[in-house]
């Protein structure tokens, strides 16, 4: 290899701690950050076609099955229930990878006590970003759901199932909780409430940092 590019300074530090000194190594940014924000009307039409109610705020949830957390479907169902009851919001599962995330989200929906919703169709990157842009907050496990949120100026809380997620969240100065055997629902709900209450200022912060992130992309 002639060059190694990394998404954040934490990954750079980890690589150096392993003694990797060649080839040239640079901190760049995920190429997805180069995408322009999507047209919101596209996602709005998809939400209507998928029969998602639009009479309340929507909290999008992008998750994947992860072996390090036992009873994960039950935990995530409880999370969606609390989002519905405590914030009076619609919990909307948005699969990022088909069919795995779709099947996993269906299992979660069956365990919920409140009414939850799911995007069933498979959509392009621009369409998925537009769907997320029509929601009010993202709870994201999938890394690219969080990157899409930055592109769309969408307040978010990360579920860090791998270091790449918490590294990214640190790089954009946004909150996350570990998704592992030490997961704390109390900590997650505290951060969700905090983001919910400060959504306007968070949107402004994301708008401000987006150009500096795009400047790091190696073309």
N, C-alpha and C positions, 0 to 999 in steps of 0.2 A: 504494500500500500504506500501511496505517496503522501496521504494526509488522513487524519482522523478528525471528524467533527463531532462535537458533543452538544447536548441540548442545554446544559446549565453548568455553573461553576462547581456544584457539588459532584457531578459526574466526572469533571475534570480532575478534581482533587482525589477522587477514588482511583482513577486511572493512574495518577502519579504515585499514589501510595502503593500501587502494585509494581512500581519500578518501570513503568512504560515511559521511555524517553524518546523513542523514535517510532514512527516518522513525525512530521510536523503535526501538532495537536492544537486544535482551535475550539474555543467555545462559540458555537453558532446558535441557531434557533431552529425549531421544527419548521420545515418548509410550508406546512399548513398555515402558519401565521402569515404567509405571503398572500393568502386568499383575501379578497375583498368581502366585507359583510354581505350576506345574502339578502335578496329582496324579500321582505317580510310577508308580502301578499301571497307568495308561493306557499310558505308554510301555513299561513292562515287557511288557505283553500284545502290543504291536506288535512288539517285538523277538522275542518268541517266534513270532509269526505270520510274521515275515520270516525265520525260521530263523537267527537270530544266536546263536552260542554264548554261554553265560553263565558258563562255567567259568573265565574269566580276566578281568582288568581290560579295559575297553574304552576306546580312545581314539577319539573322534569327530573326523572331518575334514570341514570344510565349505569347499569350494573352488569356483572359477569359472575359466573360461578367460580368460587375460589376455595381450594381444598383446605386452606389454613384455618377457615372458620367453620366450625361445626354448626349445624342447624341454621345455616345462613339464610335459607328461604324464610324461615320463621322470624328471624331477626329483622330482615328487610320488610316483611309484611307488617311487623309491628312499627317499624319506622314510617312506612307509608300511612298506616292508620293514625299515627300521631301527627303527621303532617296535615292530614285531613281534619282531625278533630281540634288540634291546637291552633292551627293557622287558618282554618276554614278555607283550605286550598284544595285543588284537584291534584292528586298524585298521578302523574303520567309517566309510565315506563316507556323509554325510547331505546329500542335495541340498536346497538352499533354494529354488531356482527350477526349476520344471519347464517344458519338458523339457531345457533347456540343461545344467544342472548334472548331471542324470542321465546324459546322453550323454557328457559330459566325464569323469565319474567312471568310467564303463564303460571308456573308453579307458585310464585309469590302471590299473584292475584288470588289464587284459590284459597290461600291461607289468611287473606285480609278479612277484617270484620267490617271496615268501612268500604265504600265504593272506590275502586281504583280503575284506572284506564291504561290501555296499551296501544301503541302504534304497531299495527300488524304488518303494514306494507314495508317493502325494502326500497329505500330511497337513495338518491345520489348524495354526494357530499354537500353540494349547495342546498339541496332540499332539506337535508337533515339539519344543517346550520339554521335554515330558515324556520324549521319547526321549533328548534330550541330558542331561537330569537323571539318567538311568540310566547314563550313562557316567562315566568317571573323570577325563578331561581332554579339552579341546577344542583342536584346532588349527584356527583359523578365519580364512578370507579374507573371507567374507561378513560385512559389518558386523553384521547383525541376528543372526547366529549368536553373535557375541560379546556382544551385548546380552542375548540369551536366557541365555547362560552366567552373566552377572551376576545375572539374575533367579533362576536356579536354584542360585546359589552354587557354580558349576562352575569349577575352575581352568582357565586358558586361556593360549594363546600366539597372538598375532595374526600374520597374514601381510599386511602393509600394502601393498596394491596401489594405494591412493589415499590422499591426506592424511586423509580422513575416518576411516580405520581407525586410523592412528597417533595422530590427535587424540583419538579415543575411548579408546584404550588408555592414553594419558597421563592422561586425565581420571579413570580408575579405577586408575591406578598399577599396571598390569599389563604384562608384557613382550610385545614384538613384534619382528619383523625386517622390513626392507624386502623386498617382493616385486617386484624390478625387475632391471635388468641387473647390479646389484651384490649380488644375493642370495648369502648365505653359508650353506651347509648346516651347516658347523661351528658357526656362531653360533646357528643355529636349534636344533640338537640340544643344544647347551650349555644353552639356555634351557628346552627341554623337560625335560631331566634335572633342572634346578634346580626347576622347578615340580613335577615328579613327586615329588621328595624333600621338598618343603615344602607338599604339598597341604593338609594339615590347617590350617596357619596361614593359607594363602591363602583357604580357605573362610571362616574366621573374619573375615578382613579384608573379604571381599565382603559378608558378612552385616552388618558394621558400617557400610559405606559406602552400602548400598542405600537406607536411609531418606533420607539427604541428597540422593541423586540424584533420588528420587521427589519431594522437596520442590521441586525446580527445575522440575517439569513445569507448563506453563501450560495450564490447563483452559478 
